[in-house]
């Protein structure tokens, strides 16, 4: 009885190890999804949408390079130009966001804060990825 219990436990642990270790080694960071609902604060919603447009471009580029796909120069230039336009759109909207959020109801402020937090996470990923590609990692030095 005790031997079969030990055998079952050994088999179940080995199955977990076989299936979970490869997944941990090959997984990319999970894609951050944009907020499902808008906050009805126009400048905050524009900021969030521009942030996620930039995030999508950086995430696609990162996924392609991690997969080892050679990206044509024309496509890289188009992606860089699109990213620059999205970043310029972010810079244009940023000064108005805090004023617009503070002049709305508490519920809209809370929704805008949640959406802005998701946008911050997306922009953090963009910054780290861009820094990694342009400056390289410490391992490469």
VENBEL-V618608 format. One record per residue. RES is the residue in one letter. PHI is phi in degrees with one decimal (NA if undefined). PSI is psi in whole degrees, 0 to 359 (none if undefined). Layout:
res->(RES | RES)
phi->(PHI | PHI)
psi->(PSI | PSI)
//
This chain:
res->(X | X | X | X | X | X | X | X | X | X | X | X | X | X | X | X | X | X | X | X | X | X | X | X | X | X | X | X | X | X | X | X | X | X | X | X | X | X | X | X | X | X | X | X | X | X | X | X | X | X | X | X | X | X | X | X | X | X | X | X | X | X | X | X | X | X | X | X | X | X | X | X | X | X | X | X | X | X | X | X | X | X | X | X | X | X | X | X | X | X | X | X | X | X | X | X | X | X | X | X | X | X | X | X | X | X | X | X | X | X | X | X | X | X | X | X | X | X | X | X | X | X | X | X | X | X | X | X | X | X | X | X | X | X | X | X | X | X | X | X | X)
phi->(NA | -69.8 | -67.2 | -69.4 | -64.9 | -64.9 | -65.5 | -62.1 | -65.3 | -63.8 | -65.8 | -65.7 | -66.7 | -67.3 | -64.1 | -59.6 | -63.8 | -62.2 | -89.1 | -90.7 | -65.3 | -62.1 | -64.7 | -69.1 | -77.6 | -103.3 | -80.0 | -91.1 | -60.8 | -68.6 | -67.1 | -81.2 | -92.2 | -66.9 | -60.1 | -76.8 | -121.2 | -80.5 | -91.7 | 67.5 | -108.8 | -55.2 | -67.3 | -68.1 | -66.9 | -66.2 | -60.0 | -66.0 | -66.3 | -65.5 | -62.1 | -76.6 | -64.5 | -64.4 | -59.9 | -60.0 | -65.2 | -67.7 | -65.3 | -63.5 | -62.0 | -63.4 | -63.6 | -65.8 | -70.7 | -68.7 | -78.0 | 84.0 | -85.7 | -77.1 | -94.2 | -60.6 | -60.5 | -62.2 | -68.8 | -61.8 | -63.8 | -65.2 | -67.0 | -66.1 | -65.6 | -63.9 | -65.5 | -64.3 | -63.7 | -64.1 | -65.5 | -62.2 | -64.1 | -64.4 | -64.1 | -66.9 | -88.9 | -53.9 | -61.5 | -86.4 | -62.5 | -63.1 | -63.6 | -67.3 | -67.5 | -70.6 | -97.5 | -119.7 | -70.3 | -62.7 | -66.4 | -68.7 | -62.1 | -65.8 | -65.5 | -64.3 | -64.7 | -63.8 | -65.3 | -66.4 | -66.3 | -63.8 | -64.8 | -62.8 | -62.4 | -65.3 | -69.4 | -63.8 | -61.9 | -61.0 | -62.5 | -66.1 | -68.8 | -64.8 | -60.4 | -64.1 | -76.6 | -84.6 | -96.1 | 82.6 | -97.2 | -67.7 | -66.2 | -75.2 | -75.7)
psi->(313 | 327 | 320 | 325 | 317 | 322 | 317 | 317 | 319 | 317 | 316 | 322 | 319 | 323 | 316 | 316 | 317 | 320 | 331 | 327 | 315 | 325 | 322 | 326 | 331 | 356 | 140 | 166 | 144 | 138 | 131 | 128 | 142 | 160 | 144 | 328 | 143 | 160 | 351 | 19 | 108 | 310 | 325 | 320 | 322 | 318 | 315 | 317 | 319 | 322 | 317 | 333 | 316 | 317 | 317 | 317 | 316 | 320 | 318 | 315 | 316 | 318 | 318 | 318 | 325 | 331 | 351 | 19 | 130 | 123 | 127 | 151 | 321 | 319 | 321 | 317 | 319 | 320 | 320 | 320 | 318 | 320 | 321 | 318 | 318 | 320 | 319 | 323 | 323 | 316 | 323 | 326 | 334 | 316 | 332 | 345 | 308 | 319 | 317 | 322 | 319 | 342 | 19 | 180 | 164 | 320 | 319 | 325 | 318 | 316 | 319 | 321 | 319 | 316 | 321 | 327 | 320 | 320 | 322 | 318 | 319 | 318 | 329 | 317 | 317 | 314 | 316 | 320 | 315 | 318 | 319 | 320 | 323 | 322 | 341 | 171 | 168 | 333 | 328 | 336 | none)
//
